[in-house]
Amino acid sequence: MSPITIRLAREDEFDVIAQIWVQGWLAPLDGRESSPPDNLFETLRARIPRELAAGWELSVAVQDERIVGMMALTLAEERLDQLFVAEALRSKGVGRQLLDHAKARMPRRF
């Protein structure tokens, strides 16, 4: 496997980013009686451009030209808003690399 790179997301990647976000959102529901909200993918996908306009910096983790993680920061508030890793790559260091990137982008704190 190739190393993971982290870069800013592009608009043509929003569908893939939303799918990773959905996977992460649903993971805690596994085995529970709760069900996800209707239209979760559409809701999260529509939220991306709104959050970018409101100040998000949206980055993706990429491996072998495939998006394997996403992270949203609000730099003005020094806040990590979202961080999700594709289901197949959880516990493989992708989240750690995204967190390290967040620390580099917000060195005072987050």
C-alpha positions as CSV (number, residue, x, y, z in Angstrom):
1,M,0.0,0.0,0.0
2,S,1.1,3.5,-0.8
3,P,1.6,6.2,1.9
4,I,-1.4,8.4,2.8
5,T,-1.4,12.0,1.8
6,I,-3.6,14.7,3.2
7,R,-4.8,17.6,1.0
8,L,-7.7,20.0,0.6
9,A,-10.8,18.4,-0.8
10,R,-12.2,19.3,-4.2
11,E,-15.8,19.9,-5.1
12,D,-15.9,16.8,-7.3
13,E,-15.1,14.7,-4.3
14,F,-18.0,15.7,-2.1
15,D,-20.1,12.6,-2.8
16,V,-17.2,10.3,-1.7
17,I,-16.6,12.5,1.3
18,A,-20.3,12.4,2.3
19,Q,-20.3,8.6,1.9
20,I,-17.3,8.3,4.4
21,W,-19.1,10.7,6.7
22,V,-22.3,8.5,6.5
23,Q,-20.2,5.3,7.3
24,G,-18.7,7.0,10.4
25,W,-22.1,8.4,11.5
26,L,-23.6,4.9,11.2
27,A,-20.8,3.0,12.9
28,P,-22.1,3.6,16.5
29,L,-25.5,2.4,15.5
30,D,-24.3,-1.1,14.6
31,G,-26.2,-3.6,16.6
32,R,-28.5,-1.0,18.1
33,E,-32.2,-0.6,17.6
34,S,-31.8,3.0,16.5
35,S,-32.0,3.7,12.8
36,P,-30.4,6.4,10.9
37,P,-32.3,9.5,9.9
38,D,-34.0,9.4,6.5
39,N,-31.9,10.8,3.7
40,L,-28.7,10.8,5.7
41,F,-26.4,10.8,2.7
42,E,-28.3,13.7,1.0
43,T,-28.4,15.7,4.3
44,L,-24.7,15.4,4.9
45,R,-23.8,15.9,1.2
46,A,-25.9,19.1,1.1
47,R,-24.2,20.3,4.3
48,I,-20.6,20.3,2.9
49,P,-20.9,23.4,0.7
50,R,-22.8,25.3,3.4
51,E,-20.1,24.5,6.0
52,L,-17.3,25.4,3.6
53,A,-19.0,28.8,3.0
54,A,-19.3,29.2,6.8
55,G,-15.6,28.7,7.3
56,W,-14.7,25.0,7.2
57,E,-11.4,23.8,5.8
58,L,-12.1,20.4,4.4
59,S,-9.3,18.0,3.9
60,V,-9.1,14.4,2.7
61,A,-6.7,11.5,3.3
62,V,-5.8,9.8,0.1
63,Q,-4.2,6.5,-0.5
64,D,-3.6,5.0,-4.0
65,E,-5.7,7.8,-5.5
66,R,-8.7,6.8,-3.3
67,I,-10.2,9.0,-0.5
68,V,-9.9,7.1,2.7
69,G,-10.7,9.8,5.3
70,M,-12.1,13.3,5.7
71,M,-11.5,16.0,8.2
72,A,-13.2,19.4,8.7
73,L,-11.6,22.2,10.6
74,T,-12.9,25.6,11.6
75,L,-9.6,27.4,11.8
76,A,-11.0,30.7,13.1
77,E,-12.3,29.0,16.1
78,E,-9.5,26.4,16.3
79,R,-12.0,23.6,16.2
80,L,-11.9,20.1,14.8
81,D,-15.5,19.7,13.5
82,Q,-15.5,16.3,11.8
83,L,-13.0,13.5,11.3
84,F,-14.0,10.2,9.7
85,V,-12.1,7.3,8.2
86,A,-13.4,4.8,5.6
87,E,-14.6,1.7,7.2
88,A,-12.1,-0.6,5.6
89,L,-9.1,1.5,6.9
90,R,-10.2,2.1,10.5
91,S,-7.5,1.3,13.0
92,K,-4.8,1.5,10.3
93,G,-3.3,5.0,11.3
94,V,-5.4,7.2,9.0
95,G,-7.2,8.9,11.9
96,R,-3.8,9.5,13.6
97,Q,-2.5,11.1,10.4
98,L,-5.5,13.3,10.1
99,L,-5.2,14.4,13.8
100,D,-1.5,15.2,13.3
101,H,-2.6,17.3,10.3
102,A,-5.1,19.1,12.5
103,K,-2.4,19.8,15.1
104,A,-0.1,21.2,12.4
105,R,-2.9,23.5,11.0
106,M,-3.8,24.7,14.5
107,P,-0.6,24.5,16.5
108,R,-1.8,26.6,19.5
109,R,-4.6,24.2,20.2
110,F,-7.8,22.7,18.9
